[in-house]
Amino acid sequence: MQFSDFSLDKRLMASLDHMGISTPTPIQEQAIPVALCGRDLMASSKTGSGKTLAFLLPAMQRVISTKALSKKDPRVLILLPTRELAHQVYSQLRLLTANTQYKAVAILGGENFNDQARALARDPHFIVGTPGRVTDHLFQKQLYLNGLELLVLDEADRMLDLGFAPQLKAIHEAADHRRRQTLMFSATLDHNEVNDIAAELLKQPEHVAIGASHTEHGDITQRIFLCDNLTHKEAVLMALLKQEEHKQVILFTATRGDTDRLAALLSEQGFSTAALSGDLKQSARNQIMDSFSRGQQQILVTTDVASRGLDLVNVSLVVNFDMPKFAEEYVHRIGRTGRAGAKGDAASLVGPKDWLNFKKVQVFLRKTFDFTTLPGLEPKFSGLKEVPKKKAAPGKKTTGKPAAKRPAKKTAGQPAPKRDKRFITGVDVGDAPMRRKPKPAADFTDDDQ
């Protein structure tokens, strides 16, 4: 199949030719026809599969070929979990709108609110934004979504993991009308929160899934290095960077402090390094990503803020200095290499503190990794042993609860003792305590009671 088979507008075809794209990827081939028909869609595919064009092309085609519901309200709203990913989608959208009269703006946190309000007052057709800042403008009456025609949720699972569910529901309520179409893209459809919010936001959606979320990327070589401690990790990292040739490298860490520390260490060793973390101002983050994408730095040290969606074609090595807490993030991290059919390499440094997270990755990928060693840097650490569960004594069954005491057996020929059923202790009823007086002692029989 070719893009020409979708009957897209000639201006879109010209933009695709300019970008050198002629053949759709599997997710584009299945998602675009559904979106062009106006149906709601839930789609998932592995990272680097071309999901961005799978929703941008139908969005552009809808705006070009149909009449707007409102002259002032935006026609398409695209929501993404991070500013970096939103910037990338916005840049790709600008390529498609370049030879048309349609306007697009980016509404992101960390940027000037008043400048964004002025951009919204110019009635853009497309808005690319993060949920938090979009709802800020919504609540401040700077943005109205009554005429919204298409709502796109990209990386929906990540947005929910970041706690954006209330914002997504607020945006849905502001644009809740029967003519709105919703496209939801997620790394996996096996996500309880994704399915719950999809039931609320989407109307009888079509489902498209290209490969399971645990499917490995065939163009990426994965290596696991066991490490004894932090010093050993740093030694293995330096050996990987000095002994092997790579175009660009992304190094993932667990904390912002580790990001700055490792960036300084690599700079001392002569590597051109940039550090990226979530506490930087948006302008600084944009500058770092722009300079790295232009090849001005060889190594980018970052947290998971750069683990999703970023299309950096020159990255040939990804290093997990710390294993991610969530197994799904491992797939997204290593997916920063091996893009667009290129070969990539991923190396993970696993120490005692990473062992449990590493085991989760193996379970998620349904794979057992072999370990790689470097000459002179062989580890003593070989993994943590699982604590064996205590076995019950033979012939005894354990239920996890203390055994209840059995009532004493009745002695043959003796009647069971009678219970005293008199009310001696008072019971509080409402605010007034009530106490019954004991009756005089007497011999009670069954007939008396």
Buried (B, 14 or more C-beta within 10 A) or exposed (E): EEBEEBEBBEBBBEBBEEEEBEEBBBBBBBBBBBBBEEBBBBBBBBBBBBBBBBBBBBBBBBBBEEEEBBEEBBBBBBBBBBBBBBBBBBEBBEEBBEEBEBBBBBBBBBBEEEEBBEBBEEEBBBBBBBBBBBBBBBEEEBBBBEBBBBBBBBBBBBBBBBEBBEBBBBBBEBBEEEEBBBBBBBBBBBBEEBEEBBEEBBEEBBEBBBBEBBEBBEBBBBBBBBBBBEEBBBBBBBBBBEEEEBBBBBBBBBEBEBBBBBBEBBBEEEBBBBBBBBEBEBEEBBEBBEBBBEEEBBBBBBBBBBBBBBBBEBBBBBBBBBBBEBBBBBBBBBBBBBBEEBEBBBBBBBBEBBBEBBBBBBEBBEEEBEEEEEEEBEBEBEEEEEEEEEEEEEEEEEEEEEEEEEEEEEEEEEEEEEEEEEEEEEEEEEEEEEEEEEEEEEEEEEEEE
